[in-house]
Amino acid sequence: MIEFSGVLETTTLDTDKFVASQKSAELRLKAAAQLAAFAAGRIIQVHPFLNGNGRIARLAADFFFNRYGSPMPFFITRPSALGIDAEYPTASRAAMLGDYSPLYKYFVVLMAK
C-alpha cells in the first residue's frame, strides 16, 4: 500500500497537469477514467481490507471522476440500470491479475451512457 500510495500521488499530480492543459472534454474524461481505473484496479488487486474492497474501489473511481469534473458513475447511476453491469466483474477479475485496461474501457463506456 505504501508503494501504491506514492505512485497514486505522482500519477494524480501528473493527471492534474494534463487535465488543466486540455481543452478537449473527451481527453479530460479519458484521463479521469485512466486514473480511476488505475486506482480502483490497484485496490482490487492489492485487496487491503478484509471486507469492502470493491466498495472502496468504486468509491476511489467516483472520487477521481468527481475531482476532474465528471459525474460520479457509481454514485449517480448504478451500472445495472445501464445494462452494462455484467462487464464489471470481468473487468474486476482482470484487475486482480494486474490488467486495468478492461476497467478503463468499462469506465469509458459507463461515462458515455
Biopython code that builds the backbone (N, CA, C, O; Angstrom):
import numpy as np
from Bio.PDB.StructureBuilder import StructureBuilder

atoms = [
    (1, "MET", "N", (0.824, -1.191, 0.000)),
    (1, "MET", "CA", (0.000, 0.000, 0.000)),
    (1, "MET", "C", (0.868, 1.256, 0.000)),
    (1, "MET", "O", (0.473, 2.274, -0.569)),
    (2, "ILE", "N", (2.037, 1.202, 0.624)),
    (2, "ILE", "CA", (2.919, 2.371, 0.637)),
    (2, "ILE", "C", (3.375, 2.688, -0.781)),
    (2, "ILE", "O", (3.377, 3.848, -1.194)),
    (3, "GLU", "N", (3.759, 1.660, -1.522)),
    (3, "GLU", "CA", (4.178, 1.873, -2.917)),
    (3, "GLU", "C", (3.009, 2.420, -3.736)),
    (3, "GLU", "O", (3.177, 3.371, -4.499)),
    (4, "PHE", "N", (1.841, 1.831, -3.582)),
    (4, "PHE", "CA", (0.646, 2.277, -4.303)),
    (4, "PHE", "C", (0.350, 3.734, -3.984)),
    (4, "PHE", "O", (0.035, 4.512, -4.884)),
    (5, "SER", "N", (0.445, 4.110, -2.726)),
    (5, "SER", "CA", (0.171, 5.477, -2.317)),
    (5, "SER", "C", (1.102, 6.468, -3.014)),
    (5, "SER", "O", (0.659, 7.519, -3.478)),
    (6, "GLY", "N", (2.383, 6.136, -3.087)),
    (6, "GLY", "CA", (3.348, 7.008, -3.749)),
    (6, "GLY", "C", (3.094, 7.132, -5.239)),
    (6, "GLY", "O", (3.141, 8.227, -5.799)),
    (7, "VAL", "N", (2.824, 6.000, -5.878)),
    (7, "VAL", "CA", (2.542, 6.009, -7.319)),
    (7, "VAL", "C", (1.241, 6.759, -7.594)),
    (7, "VAL", "O", (1.151, 7.507, -8.567)),
    (8, "LEU", "N", (0.245, 6.564, -6.751)),
    (8, "LEU", "CA", (-1.034, 7.248, -6.935)),
    (8, "LEU", "C", (-0.860, 8.763, -6.792)),
    (8, "LEU", "O", (-1.448, 9.529, -7.556)),
    (9, "GLU", "N", (-0.068, 9.190, -5.834)),
    (9, "GLU", "CA", (0.170, 10.628, -5.661)),
    (9, "GLU", "C", (0.843, 11.227, -6.896)),
    (9, "GLU", "O", (0.400, 12.255, -7.409)),
    (10, "THR", "N", (1.899, 10.593, -7.367)),
    (10, "THR", "CA", (2.613, 11.075, -8.553)),
    (10, "THR", "C", (1.712, 11.086, -9.779)),
    (10, "THR", "O", (1.694, 12.055, -10.539)),
    (11, "THR", "N", (0.971, 10.011, -9.963)),
    (11, "THR", "CA", (0.079, 9.899, -11.115)),
    (11, "THR", "C", (-1.036, 10.937, -11.049)),
    (11, "THR", "O", (-1.425, 11.502, -12.071)),
    (12, "THR", "N", (-1.541, 11.182, -9.864)),
    (12, "THR", "CA", (-2.586, 12.193, -9.700)),
    (12, "THR", "C", (-2.060, 13.580, -10.041)),
    (12, "THR", "O", (-2.738, 14.348, -10.724)),
    (13, "LEU", "N", (-0.868, 13.908, -9.577)),
    (13, "LEU", "CA", (-0.285, 15.217, -9.891)),
    (13, "LEU", "C", (-0.028, 15.363, -11.390)),
    (13, "LEU", "O", (-0.263, 16.428, -11.962)),
    (14, "ASP", "N", (0.448, 14.303, -12.020)),
    (14, "ASP", "CA", (0.652, 14.327, -13.476)),
    (14, "ASP", "C", (-0.673, 14.498, -14.214)),
    (14, "ASP", "O", (-0.760, 15.246, -15.188)),
    (15, "THR", "N", (-1.700, 13.797, -13.740)),
    (15, "THR", "CA", (-3.024, 13.899, -14.365)),
    (15, "THR", "C", (-3.604, 15.293, -14.150)),
    (15, "THR", "O", (-4.244, 15.844, -15.046)),
    (16, "ASP", "N", (-3.387, 15.865, -12.972)),
    (16, "ASP", "CA", (-3.843, 17.241, -12.718)),
    (16, "ASP", "C", (-3.272, 18.199, -13.766)),
    (16, "ASP", "O", (-4.000, 19.014, -14.333)),
    (17, "LYS", "N", (-1.979, 18.094, -14.014)),
    (17, "LYS", "CA", (-1.319, 18.962, -15.002)),
    (17, "LYS", "C", (-1.875, 18.720, -16.403)),
    (17, "LYS", "O", (-2.144, 19.664, -17.145)),
    (18, "PHE", "N", (-2.044, 17.453, -16.756)),
    (18, "PHE", "CA", (-2.558, 17.119, -18.083)),
    (18, "PHE", "C", (-3.968, 17.662, -18.272)),
    (18, "PHE", "O", (-4.264, 18.305, -19.279)),
    (19, "VAL", "N", (-4.828, 17.401, -17.305)),
    (19, "VAL", "CA", (-6.223, 17.825, -17.409)),
    (19, "VAL", "C", (-6.314, 19.357, -17.481)),
    (19, "VAL", "O", (-7.119, 19.895, -18.241)),
    (20, "ALA", "N", (-5.493, 20.053, -16.692)),
    (20, "ALA", "CA", (-5.519, 21.517, -16.697)),
    (20, "ALA", "C", (-5.097, 22.094, -18.048)),
    (20, "ALA", "O", (-5.496, 23.203, -18.401)),
    (21, "SER", "N", (-4.296, 21.349, -18.798)),
    (21, "SER", "CA", (-3.797, 21.851, -20.081)),
    (21, "SER", "C", (-4.678, 21.474, -21.267)),
    (21, "SER", "O", (-4.399, 21.885, -22.393)),
    (22, "GLN", "N", (-5.731, 20.704, -21.034)),
    (22, "GLN", "CA", (-6.567, 20.201, -22.126)),
    (22, "GLN", "C", (-7.837, 21.017, -22.308)),
    (22, "GLN", "O", (-8.532, 21.334, -21.343)),
    (23, "LYS", "N", (-8.127, 21.350, -23.550)),
    (23, "LYS", "CA", (-9.399, 21.997, -23.869)),
    (23, "LYS", "C", (-10.463, 20.962, -24.224)),
    (23, "LYS", "O", (-11.661, 21.232, -24.138)),
    (24, "SER", "N", (-10.017, 19.791, -24.616)),
    (24, "SER", "CA", (-10.928, 18.735, -25.044)),
    (24, "SER", "C", (-11.554, 18.031, -23.837)),
    (24, "SER", "O", (-10.858, 17.425, -23.022)),
    (25, "ALA", "N", (-12.877, 18.125, -23.743)),
    (25, "ALA", "CA", (-13.590, 17.442, -22.659)),
    (25, "ALA", "C", (-13.402, 15.931, -22.751)),
    (25, "ALA", "O", (-13.330, 15.245, -21.731)),
    (26, "GLU", "N", (-13.323, 15.415, -23.976)),
    (26, "GLU", "CA", (-13.132, 13.979, -24.171)),
    (26, "GLU", "C", (-11.790, 13.523, -23.603)),
    (26, "GLU", "O", (-11.720, 12.486, -22.943)),
    (27, "LEU", "N", (-10.731, 14.282, -23.850)),
    (27, "LEU", "CA", (-9.418, 13.911, -23.321)),
    (27, "LEU", "C", (-9.376, 14.029, -21.801)),
    (27, "LEU", "O", (-8.731, 13.221, -21.133)),
    (28, "ARG", "N", (-10.055, 15.028, -21.253)),
    (28, "ARG", "CA", (-10.106, 15.154, -19.792)),
    (28, "ARG", "C", (-10.843, 13.968, -19.178)),
    (28, "ARG", "O", (-10.425, 13.439, -18.148)),
    (29, "LEU", "N", (-11.932, 13.555, -19.805)),
    (29, "LEU", "CA", (-12.696, 12.405, -19.312)),
    (29, "LEU", "C", (-11.872, 11.123, -19.406)),
    (29, "LEU", "O", (-11.881, 10.307, -18.484)),
    (30, "LYS", "N", (-11.164, 10.948, -20.512)),
    (30, "LYS", "CA", (-10.337, 9.745, -20.663)),
    (30, "LYS", "C", (-9.209, 9.722, -19.635)),
    (30, "LYS", "O", (-8.862, 8.660, -19.117)),
    (31, "ALA", "N", (-8.638, 10.888, -19.338)),
    (31, "ALA", "CA", (-7.595, 10.956, -18.307)),
    (31, "ALA", "C", (-8.173, 10.586, -16.946)),
    (31, "ALA", "O", (-7.544, 9.856, -16.180)),
    (32, "ALA", "N", (-9.375, 11.090, -16.642)),
    (32, "ALA", "CA", (-10.035, 10.742, -15.379)),
    (32, "ALA", "C", (-10.324, 9.246, -15.323)),
    (32, "ALA", "O", (-10.128, 8.610, -14.288)),
    (33, "ALA", "N", (-10.788, 8.688, -16.433)),
    (33, "ALA", "CA", (-11.092, 7.248, -16.486)),
    (33, "ALA", "C", (-9.828, 6.421, -16.301)),
    (33, "ALA", "O", (-9.848, 5.383, -15.640)),
    (34, "GLN", "N", (-8.731, 6.883, -16.887)),
    (34, "GLN", "CA", (-7.471, 6.147, -16.753)),
    (34, "GLN", "C", (-6.998, 6.134, -15.298)),
    (34, "GLN", "O", (-6.593, 5.092, -14.783)),
    (35, "LEU", "N", (-7.049, 7.286, -14.645)),
    (35, "LEU", "CA", (-6.630, 7.344, -13.249)),
    (35, "LEU", "C", (-7.599, 6.578, -12.351)),
    (35, "LEU", "O", (-7.175, 5.895, -11.419)),
    (36, "ALA", "N", (-8.894, 6.691, -12.628)),
    (36, "ALA", "CA", (-9.889, 5.945, -11.846)),
    (36, "ALA", "C", (-9.676, 4.440, -11.988)),
    (36, "ALA", "O", (-9.787, 3.697, -11.013)),
    (37, "ALA", "N", (-9.372, 3.997, -13.204)),
    (37, "ALA", "CA", (-9.139, 2.564, -13.437)),
    (37, "ALA", "C", (-7.886, 2.086, -12.714)),
    (37, "ALA", "O", (-7.866, 0.989, -12.155)),
    (38, "PHE", "N", (-6.842, 2.909, -12.724)),
    (38, "PHE", "CA", (-5.627, 2.531, -12.004)),
    (38, "PHE", "C", (-5.898, 2.439, -10.508)),
    (38, "PHE", "O", (-5.545, 1.447, -9.870)),
    (39, "ALA", "N", (-6.526, 3.472, -9.945)),
    (39, "ALA", "CA", (-6.761, 3.490, -8.504)),
    (39, "ALA", "C", (-7.685, 2.347, -8.077)),
    (39, "ALA", "O", (-7.379, 1.606, -7.142)),
    (40, "ALA", "N", (-8.805, 2.214, -8.764)),
    (40, "ALA", "CA", (-9.753, 1.152, -8.407)),
    (40, "ALA", "C", (-9.150, -0.223, -8.667)),
    (40, "ALA", "O", (-9.285, -1.136, -7.852)),
    (41, "GLY", "N", (-8.488, -0.362, -9.802)),
    (41, "GLY", "CA", (-7.890, -1.647, -10.154)),
    (41, "GLY", "C", (-6.822, -2.088, -9.175)),
    (41, "GLY", "O", (-6.735, -3.264, -8.822)),
    (42, "ARG", "N", (-6.011, -1.138, -8.738)),
    (42, "ARG", "CA", (-4.948, -1.485, -7.793)),
    (42, "ARG", "C", (-5.522, -1.869, -6.431)),
    (42, "ARG", "O", (-5.021, -2.780, -5.772)),
    (43, "ILE", "N", (-6.575, -1.169, -6.017)),
    (43, "ILE", "CA", (-7.227, -1.535, -4.755)),
    (43, "ILE", "C", (-7.806, -2.949, -4.861)),
    (43, "ILE", "O", (-7.683, -3.747, -3.932)),
    (44, "ILE", "N", (-8.429, -3.248, -5.986)),
    (44, "ILE", "CA", (-8.963, -4.591, -6.205)),
    (44, "ILE", "C", (-7.838, -5.616, -6.179)),
    (44, "ILE", "O", (-7.980, -6.688, -5.591)),
    (45, "GLN", "N", (-6.724, -5.286, -6.815)),
    (45, "GLN", "CA", (-5.599, -6.224, -6.902)),
    (45, "GLN", "C", (-4.927, -6.433, -5.543)),
    (45, "GLN", "O", (-4.663, -7.571, -5.153)),
    (46, "VAL", "N", (-4.652, -5.358, -4.830)),
    (46, "VAL", "CA", (-3.953, -5.453, -3.539)),
    (46, "VAL", "C", (-4.860, -6.047, -2.468)),
    (46, "VAL", "O", (-4.395, -6.761, -1.580)),
    (47, "HIS", "N", (-6.145, -5.751, -2.553)),
    (47, "HIS", "CA", (-7.147, -6.266, -1.622)),
    (47, "HIS", "C", (-6.733, -5.993, -0.170)),
    (47, "HIS", "O", (-6.531, -6.926, 0.608)),
    (48, "PRO", "N", (-6.607, -4.699, 0.193)),
    (48, "PRO", "CA", (-6.036, -4.373, 1.502)),
    (48, "PRO", "C", (-6.969, -4.566, 2.693)),
    (48, "PRO", "O", (-6.506, -4.539, 3.834)),
    (49, "PHE", "N", (-8.250, -4.757, 2.471)),
    (49, "PHE", "CA", (-9.213, -4.843, 3.571)),
    (49, "PHE", "C", (-9.833, -6.237, 3.648)),
    (49, "PHE", "O", (-9.890, -6.957, 2.651)),
    (50, "LEU", "N", (-10.286, -6.602, 4.818)),
    (50, "LEU", "CA", (-10.955, -7.890, 4.981)),
    (50, "LEU", "C", (-12.301, -7.897, 4.265)),
    (50, "LEU", "O", (-12.736, -8.929, 3.755)),
    (51, "ASN", "N", (-12.953, -6.745, 4.232)),
    (51, "ASN", "CA", (-14.273, -6.629, 3.621)),
    (51, "ASN", "C", (-14.395, -5.227, 3.014)),
    (51, "ASN", "O", (-13.831, -4.269, 3.541)),
    (52, "GLY", "N", (-15.115, -5.113, 1.931)),
    (52, "GLY", "CA", (-15.402, -3.812, 1.357)),
    (52, "GLY", "C", (-14.428, -3.329, 0.302)),
    (52, "GLY", "O", (-14.468, -2.155, -0.066)),
    (53, "ASN", "N", (-13.554, -4.190, -0.199)),
    (53, "ASN", "CA", (-12.574, -3.764, -1.199)),
    (53, "ASN", "C", (-13.237, -3.254, -2.478)),
    (53, "ASN", "O", (-12.788, -2.265, -3.057)),
    (54, "GLY", "N", (-14.288, -3.914, -2.915)),
    (54, "GLY", "CA", (-14.992, -3.472, -4.111)),
    (54, "GLY", "C", (-15.662, -2.126, -3.909)),
    (54, "GLY", "O", (-15.644, -1.272, -4.795)),
    (55, "ARG", "N", (-16.251, -1.942, -2.737)),
    (55, "ARG", "CA", (-16.899, -0.656, -2.442)),
    (55, "ARG", "C", (-15.865, 0.469, -2.383)),
    (55, "ARG", "O", (-16.108, 1.562, -2.895)),
    (56, "ILE", "N", (-14.730, 0.210, -1.771)),
    (56, "ILE", "CA", (-13.670, 1.222, -1.693)),
    (56, "ILE", "C", (-13.116, 1.505, -3.089)),
    (56, "ILE", "O", (-12.811, 2.654, -3.411)),
    (57, "ALA", "N", (-12.983, 0.478, -3.913)),
    (57, "ALA", "CA", (-12.501, 0.669, -5.288)),
    (57, "ALA", "C", (-13.464, 1.546, -6.079)),
    (57, "ALA", "O", (-13.034, 2.445, -6.801)),
    (58, "ARG", "N", (-14.762, 1.292, -5.947)),
    (58, "ARG", "CA", (-15.757, 2.108, -6.651)),
    (58, "ARG", "C", (-15.792, 3.534, -6.098)),
    (58, "ARG", "O", (-15.990, 4.489, -6.849)),
    (59, "LEU", "N", (-15.600, 3.674, -4.799)),
    (59, "LEU", "CA", (-15.519, 4.999, -4.191)),
    (59, "LEU", "C", (-14.308, 5.766, -4.735)),
    (59, "LEU", "O", (-14.406, 6.958, -5.027)),
    (60, "ALA", "N", (-13.182, 5.086, -4.866)),
    (60, "ALA", "CA", (-11.980, 5.721, -5.431)),
    (60, "ALA", "C", (-12.241, 6.168, -6.862)),
    (60, "ALA", "O", (-11.841, 7.265, -7.252)),
    (61, "ALA", "N", (-12.904, 5.330, -7.644)),
    (61, "ALA", "CA", (-13.236, 5.703, -9.027)),
    (61, "ALA", "C", (-14.125, 6.941, -9.028)),
    (61, "ALA", "O", (-13.875, 7.883, -9.779)),
    (62, "ASP", "N", (-15.159, 6.945, -8.193)),
    (62, "ASP", "CA", (-16.036, 8.109, -8.103)),
    (62, "ASP", "C", (-15.252, 9.362, -7.711)),
    (62, "ASP", "O", (-15.481, 10.441, -8.258)),
    (63, "PHE", "N", (-14.331, 9.212, -6.765)),
    (63, "PHE", "CA", (-13.524, 10.347, -6.320)),
    (63, "PHE", "C", (-12.766, 10.975, -7.488)),
    (63, "PHE", "O", (-12.778, 12.195, -7.652)),
    (64, "PHE", "N", (-12.110, 10.149, -8.295)),
    (64, "PHE", "CA", (-11.317, 10.712, -9.387)),
    (64, "PHE", "C", (-12.177, 11.286, -10.503)),
    (64, "PHE", "O", (-11.797, 12.285, -11.115)),
    (65, "PHE", "N", (-13.309, 10.690, -10.778)),
    (65, "PHE", "CA", (-14.206, 11.309, -11.754)),
    (65, "PHE", "C", (-14.685, 12.664, -11.239)),
    (65, "PHE", "O", (-14.712, 13.642, -11.987)),
    (66, "ASN", "N", (-15.058, 12.722, -9.974)),
    (66, "ASN", "CA", (-15.509, 13.976, -9.374)),
    (66, "ASN", "C", (-14.379, 15.011, -9.357)),
    (66, "ASN", "O", (-14.621, 16.187, -9.625)),
    (67, "ARG", "N", (-13.171, 14.596, -9.050)),
    (67, "ARG", "CA", (-12.022, 15.501, -8.992)),
    (67, "ARG", "C", (-11.835, 16.242, -10.309)),
    (67, "ARG", "O", (-11.450, 17.411, -10.325)),
    (68, "TYR", "N", (-12.111, 15.554, -11.407)),
    (68, "TYR", "CA", (-11.894, 16.155, -12.726)),
    (68, "TYR", "C", (-13.191, 16.624, -13.378)),
    (68, "TYR", "O", (-13.266, 16.782, -14.596)),
    (69, "GLY", "N", (-14.212, 16.846, -12.547)),
    (69, "GLY", "CA", (-15.427, 17.491, -13.022)),
    (69, "GLY", "C", (-16.422, 16.612, -13.749)),
    (69, "GLY", "O", (-17.306, 17.117, -14.441)),
    (70, "SER", "N", (-16.292, 15.318, -13.604)),
    (70, "SER", "CA", (-17.230, 14.396, -14.249)),
    (70, "SER", "C", (-18.207, 13.846, -13.223)),
    (70, "SER", "O", (-17.901, 13.810, -12.031)),
    (71, "PRO", "N", (-19.378, 13.419, -13.674)),
    (71, "PRO", "CA", (-20.311, 12.793, -12.740)),
    (71, "PRO", "C", (-19.689, 11.525, -12.140)),
    (71, "PRO", "O", (-18.853, 10.872, -12.765)),
    (72, "MET", "N", (-20.104, 11.201, -10.948)),
    (72, "MET", "CA", (-19.592, 10.002, -10.282)),
    (72, "MET", "C", (-20.451, 8.820, -10.698)),
    (72, "MET", "O", (-21.598, 8.717, -10.263)),
    (73, "PRO", "N", (-19.926, 7.918, -11.534)),
    (73, "PRO", "CA", (-20.766, 6.869, -12.122)),
    (73, "PRO", "C", (-21.390, 5.911, -11.124)),
    (73, "PRO", "O", (-22.508, 5.448, -11.349)),
    (74, "PHE", "N", (-20.724, 5.603, -10.049)),
    (74, "PHE", "CA", (-21.272, 4.625, -9.108)),
    (74, "PHE", "C", (-22.163, 5.279, -8.072)),
    (74, "PHE", "O", (-22.893, 4.592, -7.358)),
    (75, "PHE", "N", (-22.111, 6.591, -7.982)),
    (75, "PHE", "CA", (-22.950, 7.313, -7.030)),
    (75, "PHE", "C", (-24.268, 7.733, -7.675)),
    (75, "PHE", "O", (-25.333, 7.595, -7.073)),
    (76, "ILE", "N", (-24.190, 8.241, -8.891)),
    (76, "ILE", "CA", (-25.365, 8.797, -9.554)),
    (76, "ILE", "C", (-26.250, 7.701, -10.149)),
    (76, "ILE", "O", (-27.453, 7.671, -9.893)),
    (77, "THR", "N", (-25.673, 6.815, -10.929)),
    (77, "THR", "CA", (-26.448, 5.786, -11.611)),
    (77, "THR", "C", (-25.760, 4.438, -11.421)),
    (77, "THR", "O", (-24.567, 4.299, -11.692)),
    (78, "ARG", "N", (-26.487, 3.486, -10.972)),
    (78, "ARG", "CA", (-25.911, 2.150, -10.837)),
    (78, "ARG", "C", (-25.706, 1.551, -12.221)),
    (78, "ARG", "O", (-26.581, 1.676, -13.079)),
    (79, "PRO", "N", (-24.561, 0.898, -12.459)),
    (79, "PRO", "CA", (-24.309, 0.280, -13.761)),
    (79, "PRO", "C", (-25.392, -0.708, -14.173)),
    (79, "PRO", "O", (-25.649, -0.872, -15.366)),
    (80, "SER", "N", (-26.029, -1.367, -13.214)),
    (80, "SER", "CA", (-27.085, -2.330, -13.565)),
    (80, "SER", "C", (-28.248, -1.635, -14.255)),
    (80, "SER", "O", (-28.928, -2.238, -15.084)),
    (81, "ALA", "N", (-28.481, -0.373, -13.920)),
    (81, "ALA", "CA", (-29.562, 0.378, -14.564)),
    (81, "ALA", "C", (-29.225, 0.713, -16.015)),
    (81, "ALA", "O", (-30.116, 1.005, -16.813)),
    (82, "LEU", "N", (-27.934, 0.670, -16.353)),
    (82, "LEU", "CA", (-27.497, 0.991, -17.711)),
    (82, "LEU", "C", (-27.333, -0.252, -18.579)),
    (82, "LEU", "O", (-27.057, -0.140, -19.773)),
    (83, "GLY", "N", (-27.498, -1.423, -17.994)),
    (83, "GLY", "CA", (-27.391, -2.657, -18.760)),
    (83, "GLY", "C", (-25.967, -3.098, -19.050)),
    (83, "GLY", "O", (-25.745, -3.912, -19.946)),
    (84, "ILE", "N", (-24.994, -2.573, -18.306)),
    (84, "ILE", "CA", (-23.598, -2.980, -18.542)),
    (84, "ILE", "C", (-22.971, -3.581, -17.283)),
    (84, "ILE", "O", (-21.749, -3.683, -17.177)),
    (85, "ASP", "N", (-23.820, -3.977, -16.331)),
    (85, "ASP", "CA", (-23.312, -4.494, -15.069)),
    (85, "ASP", "C", (-22.544, -5.802, -15.208)),
    (85, "ASP", "O", (-21.708, -6.109, -14.359)),
    (86, "ALA", "N", (-22.803, -6.574, -16.247)),
    (86, "ALA", "CA", (-22.112, -7.855, -16.421)),
    (86, "ALA", "C", (-20.638, -7.656, -16.766)),
    (86, "ALA", "O", (-19.834, -8.569, -16.580)),
    (87, "GLU", "N", (-20.275, -6.483, -17.261)),
    (87, "GLU", "CA", (-18.886, -6.232, -17.647)),
    (87, "GLU", "C", (-17.999, -5.902, -16.449)),
    (87, "GLU", "O", (-16.786, -6.105, -16.516)),
    (88, "TYR", "N", (-18.564, -5.407, -15.373)),
    (88, "TYR", "CA", (-17.757, -5.019, -14.217)),
    (88, "TYR", "C", (-17.044, -6.208, -13.568)),
    (88, "TYR", "O", (-15.851, -6.098, -13.283)),
    (89, "PRO", "N", (-17.713, -7.335, -13.321)),
    (89, "PRO", "CA", (-16.990, -8.469, -12.730)),
    (89, "PRO", "C", (-15.824, -8.953, -13.601)),
    (89, "PRO", "O", (-14.773, -9.323, -13.079)),
    (90, "THR", "N", (-16.009, -8.950, -14.912)),
    (90, "THR", "CA", (-14.932, -9.355, -15.816)),
    (90, "THR", "C", (-13.760, -8.386, -15.699)),
    (90, "THR", "O", (-12.605, -8.805, -15.631)),
    (91, "ALA", "N", (-14.061, -7.095, -15.677)),
    (91, "ALA", "CA", (-13.011, -6.079, -15.544)),
    (91, "ALA", "C", (-12.323, -6.194, -14.191)),
    (91, "ALA", "O", (-11.110, -6.010, -14.096)),
    (92, "SER", "N", (-13.081, -6.494, -13.151)),
    (92, "SER", "CA", (-12.501, -6.660, -11.812)),
    (92, "SER", "C", (-11.573, -7.861, -11.746)),
    (92, "SER", "O", (-10.511, -7.804, -11.125)),
    (93, "ARG", "N", (-11.981, -8.955, -12.393)),
    (93, "ARG", "CA", (-11.114, -10.149, -12.410)),
    (93, "ARG", "C", (-9.801, -9.844, -13.125)),
    (93, "ARG", "O", (-8.740, -10.294, -12.690)),
    (94, "ALA", "N", (-9.863, -9.090, -14.208)),
    (94, "ALA", "CA", (-8.640, -8.716, -14.927)),
    (94, "ALA", "C", (-7.756, -7.837, -14.037)),
    (94, "ALA", "O", (-6.534, -7.978, -14.040)),
    (95, "ALA", "N", (-8.377, -6.932, -13.279)),
    (95, "ALA", "CA", (-7.613, -6.067, -12.369)),
    (95, "ALA", "C", (-6.902, -6.885, -11.301)),
    (95, "ALA", "O", (-5.790, -6.546, -10.896)),
    (96, "MET", "N", (-7.539, -7.962, -10.842)),
    (96, "MET", "CA", (-6.896, -8.831, -9.849)),
    (96, "MET", "C", (-5.568, -9.380, -10.370)),
    (96, "MET", "O", (-4.649, -9.664, -9.601)),
    (97, "LEU", "N", (-5.490, -9.523, -11.684)),
    (97, "LEU", "CA", (-4.274, -10.050, -12.310)),
    (97, "LEU", "C", (-3.343, -8.939, -12.792)),
    (97, "LEU", "O", (-2.315, -9.213, -13.411)),
    (98, "GLY", "N", (-3.705, -7.676, -12.506)),
    (98, "GLY", "CA", (-2.845, -6.553, -12.853)),
    (98, "GLY", "C", (-3.147, -5.895, -14.191)),
    (98, "GLY", "O", (-2.404, -5.013, -14.622)),
    (99, "ASP", "N", (-4.217, -6.305, -14.854)),
    (99, "ASP", "CA", (-4.593, -5.697, -16.131)),
    (99, "ASP", "C", (-5.763, -4.748, -15.880)),
    (99, "ASP", "O", (-6.894, -5.191, -15.680)),
    (100, "TYR", "N", (-5.489, -3.444, -15.893)),
    (100, "TYR", "CA", (-6.515, -2.452, -15.600)),
    (100, "TYR", "C", (-7.223, -1.942, -16.854)),
    (100, "TYR", "O", (-8.164, -1.155, -16.752)),
    (101, "SER", "N", (-6.785, -2.377, -18.026)),
    (101, "SER", "CA", (-7.376, -1.861, -19.268)),
    (101, "SER", "C", (-8.861, -2.218, -19.421)),
    (101, "SER", "O", (-9.612, -1.371, -19.905)),
    (102, "PRO", "N", (-9.333, -3.413, -19.043)),
    (102, "PRO", "CA", (-10.777, -3.664, -19.124)),
    (102, "PRO", "C", (-11.580, -2.747, -18.199)),
    (102, "PRO", "O", (-12.701, -2.360, -18.528)),
    (103, "LEU", "N", (-11.013, -2.403, -17.054)),
    (103, "LEU", "CA", (-11.683, -1.489, -16.136)),
    (103, "LEU", "C", (-11.753, -0.084, -16.752)),
    (103, "LEU", "O", (-12.773, 0.595, -16.641)),
    (104, "TYR", "N", (-10.676, 0.342, -17.395)),
    (104, "TYR", "CA", (-10.663, 1.623, -18.098)),
    (104, "TYR", "C", (-11.749, 1.639, -19.180)),
    (104, "TYR", "O", (-12.527, 2.588, -19.271)),
    (105, "LYS", "N", (-11.794, 0.593, -19.990)),
    (105, "LYS", "CA", (-12.801, 0.527, -21.056)),
    (105, "LYS", "C", (-14.209, 0.535, -20.469)),
    (105, "LYS", "O", (-15.108, 1.181, -21.009)),
    (106, "TYR", "N", (-14.396, -0.175, -19.373)),
    (106, "TYR", "CA", (-15.695, -0.201, -18.704)),
    (106, "TYR", "C", (-16.093, 1.205, -18.258)),
    (106, "TYR", "O", (-17.232, 1.629, -18.457)),
    (107, "PHE", "N", (-15.134, 1.933, -17.646)),
    (107, "PHE", "CA", (-15.427, 3.292, -17.186)),
    (107, "PHE", "C", (-15.763, 4.220, -18.349)),
    (107, "PHE", "O", (-16.670, 5.045, -18.238)),
    (108, "VAL", "N", (-15.047, 4.095, -19.455)),
    (108, "VAL", "CA", (-15.331, 4.942, -20.614)),
    (108, "VAL", "C", (-16.742, 4.677, -21.133)),
    (108, "VAL", "O", (-17.479, 5.615, -21.439)),
    (109, "VAL", "N", (-17.117, 3.407, -21.234)),
    (109, "VAL", "CA", (-18.479, 3.068, -21.680)),
    (109, "VAL", "C", (-19.505, 3.556, -20.660)),
    (109, "VAL", "O", (-20.543, 4.101, -21.035)),
    (110, "LEU", "N", (-19.221, 3.366, -19.394)),
    (110, "LEU", "CA", (-20.131, 3.796, -18.338)),
    (110, "LEU", "C", (-20.352, 5.304, -18.397)),
    (110, "LEU", "O", (-21.485, 5.762, -18.247)),
    (111, "MET", "N", (-19.306, 6.077, -18.611)),
    (111, "MET", "CA", (-19.420, 7.523, -18.649)),
    (111, "MET", "C", (-20.090, 8.013, -19.930)),
    (111, "MET", "O", (-20.643, 9.112, -19.963)),
    (112, "ALA", "N", (-20.041, 7.205, -20.974)),
    (112, "ALA", "CA", (-20.667, 7.595, -22.245)),
    (112, "ALA", "C", (-22.177, 7.390, -22.224)),
    (112, "ALA", "O", (-22.890, 7.945, -23.060)),
    (113, "LYS", "N", (-22.670, 6.595, -21.274)),
    (113, "LYS", "CA", (-24.119, 6.299, -21.196)),
    (113, "LYS", "C", (-24.893, 7.497, -20.688)),
    (113, "LYS", "O", (-26.115, 7.433, -20.559)),
]
sb = StructureBuilder()
sb.init_structure("model")
sb.init_model(0)
sb.init_chain("A")
sb.init_seg("    ")
for serial, (resi, resn, name, xyz) in enumerate(atoms, 1):
    if name == "N":
        sb.init_residue(resn, " ", resi, " ")
    sb.init_atom(name, np.array(xyz, "f"), 0.0, 1.0, " ", f" {name:<3s}", serial, name[0])
structure = sb.get_structure()
